[in-house]
Amino acid sequence: MEDKEYSFHRDRWLVVQKFRAIGDAIFHMHAFHAIAAIAPRKCITLAIPNLDPVADLFIDDPAIENIIKIGRRTTGRLKNVSLLAKEHFARGWLLGGSRSYAYTFLLAGIKERLAYGDGWLQRQALTRSLYRPMAFPLPTKVAEKSWSFLEAHKIPRLPDGQKPVFSAHRLQCVFQQYAHLPRPWIAFGIGASALERHWPSACWSALAESLFQQCGAGTLFLCGGWQDLVSARQIAAMLHPGATVAYVIGEHLSTVAGLFHHADLFVGNDSGLFNLAGAINASPVVGLFGVSPVLTYLPHIIPVVPQEGMTLSMGSLTPTYVLETILNRCQITLNNAKQ
């Protein structure tokens, strides 16, 4: 195997991140930016299995030169070799321990190939294998795993590397889209990939009513995917007549991110939108962790966990308890909302 010092005169670099979910992309955002910062062109090509909706996170990001879709099944992996070979990448980074993707790098003619190196067969396809991580980390440790990988290759972490990048113009356009609605803006991330992480609709509506009473007015933004539309309508139907509610359902992530940038408060289940809000970190971000461990890689979030510890039901988090946490922990007064 090659074991030579890096040379940074080479041209195009590829980073493969094999996960599909929004949260996984946010977990690895710092790695994308850190690798791009030392790349010859100060940018990378990102290869991911699912372009929609994750690719929208990088629409304005100067660190991402291009995004390509890679296959996961056997036939898709054969196409990957042809696709990557045509791109003539000088170096490939695999943020994971996939043996098949490591050999894809080799067969595609990528001269320098770096990955986690979990197994013996996978390491045979690599030119540098400095890092032996835990085989499969807890969800709370995924970001730490990639941090360790970068440290093994002497790549410094960037102070704001976890934060998605969106243009000022795009953020302003989102603000103008909702500027007619009364402040404060309270965003609820009501969805989650796992059903057991969903807070009941009645709890969301009760919390919203309490926050409206605290503020005297305001707008509730119900955020999620199309699969959350029924829940959003249930929540809205239980609010007092005249409550101002905006549905942000199935929107592009750049629009959702713009809303989170301008919101006065975000409350969400353990979900992709919660990870996005926490990474943006423009307003207090409250996470509901009734059945799943707290995500510790986002230092500024305000986690709400049951007083008795993790349970089998999100219903163990009562609206009153969540409201008390918000009022005690948030370093804002919602009545003094952003202008």
PyMOL commands that set and color helices and strands:
alter all, ss='L'
color gray80, all
select helices_A, chain A and resi 22-27+29-38+54-58+74-87+99-107+120-123+139-152+168-178+195-197+201-215+226-237+253-262+272-280+314-316+319-329
alter helices_A, ss='H'
color red, helices_A
select strands_A, chain A and resi 13-16+44-48+64-69+91-94+112-114+185-189+219-224+244-249+265-269+285-288+302-304
alter strands_A, ss='S'
color yellow, strands_A
deselect
rebuild
show_as cartoon
